[in-house]
Amino acid sequence: MDISATTVKELRQSRGWTQQHLADACDISLRTVQRVEKDGSASNDTLLGLCAVFEIEQKKLLVIPAPSHQQMQQVSLQTQSLTLAVATVCGGGIGALIMYLVLR
């Protein structure tokens, strides 16, 4: 599971804790703390332990992966389709209004 290595390190340092102190508080190994702070790699149990010790929600540590290029293209196509549909409806409405005013 990917978590923010910098956030973990900042939270630890802001409390004045050593890596060993954090490891003891979370009941994990020093090596696990070092790996988390270096790579941001942690098991779900480690994540839960860190959140409990720091008294924060999981979402504050989790790293949300960026959408892929394909996902971005799909969203872009959906946005373009919606924009075209709205423009068509608005254009038709404006055209009908103009015709009404002209023929009145």
PEGI-V874319 format. One record per residue. N is the residue number from 1. RES is the residue in one letter. NEAR is the number of other ideal C-beta (glycine too) atoms within 8 Angstrom. D_LAST is the distance of its C-alpha to the last C-alpha in Angstrom with 1 decimal. Layout:
N_RES_NEAR_D_LAST + N_RES_NEAR_D_LAST
This chain:
1_M_8_67.4 + 2_D_7_66.0 + 3_I_15_66.2 + 4_S_9_66.0 + 5_A_11_69.5 + 6_T_6_68.7 + 7_T_10_67.5 + 8_V_14_70.6 + 9_K_9_72.8 + 10_E_8_71.1 + 11_L_10_71.3 + 12_R_12_75.0 + 13_Q_8_75.8 + 14_S_6_73.9 + 15_R_6_76.3 + 16_G_4_79.3 + 17_W_9_80.2 + 18_T_5_82.0 + 19_Q_11_80.9 + 20_Q_8_84.0 + 21_H_8_83.0 + 22_L_13_79.5 + 23_A_12_81.1 + 24_D_7_83.5 + 25_A_8_80.7 + 26_C_12_78.6 + 27_D_5_81.7 + 28_I_8_81.0 + 29_S_6_83.1 + 30_L_8_83.1 + 31_R_6_82.2 + 32_T_11_79.0 + 33_V_15_78.0 + 34_Q_9_78.8 + 35_R_10_76.7 + 36_V_15_73.7 + 37_E_10_73.9 + 38_K_7_74.3 + 39_D_6_72.1 + 40_G_11_69.8 + 41_S_8_71.1 + 42_A_12_71.9 + 43_S_6_72.3 + 44_N_7_70.4 + 45_D_6_73.5 + 46_T_12_73.9 + 47_L_14_70.3 + 48_L_9_70.8 + 49_G_11_74.1 + 50_L_15_72.6 + 51_C_13_69.7 + 52_A_8_72.1 + 53_V_9_74.4 + 54_F_7_71.7 + 55_E_5_69.9 + 56_I_8_66.5 + 57_E_5_63.9 + 58_Q_9_64.1 + 59_K_5_60.7 + 60_K_8_62.2 + 61_L_12_64.6 + 62_L_11_62.7 + 63_V_7_61.3 + 64_I_4_58.0 + 65_P_5_58.0 + 66_A_4_55.3 + 67_P_6_52.9 + 68_S_6_53.8 + 69_H_5_52.0 + 70_Q_6_50.8 + 71_Q_8_49.4 + 72_M_9_47.6 + 73_Q_8_46.1 + 74_Q_8_44.9 + 75_V_9_43.3 + 76_S_8_41.7 + 77_L_8_40.3 + 78_Q_8_38.9 + 79_T_8_37.3 + 80_Q_8_35.7 + 81_S_8_34.4 + 82_L_8_32.9 + 83_T_8_31.3 + 84_L_8_29.8 + 85_A_8_28.5 + 86_V_8_26.8 + 87_A_8_25.4 + 88_T_8_24.0 + 89_V_8_22.3 + 90_C_8_20.9 + 91_G_8_19.8 + 92_G_8_18.0 + 93_G_8_16.3 + 94_I_8_15.3 + 95_G_8_14.1 + 96_A_8_12.0 + 97_L_8_10.5 + 98_I_8_9.9 + 99_M_8_8.3 + 100_Y_8_5.9 + 101_L_7_5.3 + 102_V_6_5.6 + 103_L_5_3.8 + 104_R_4_0.0
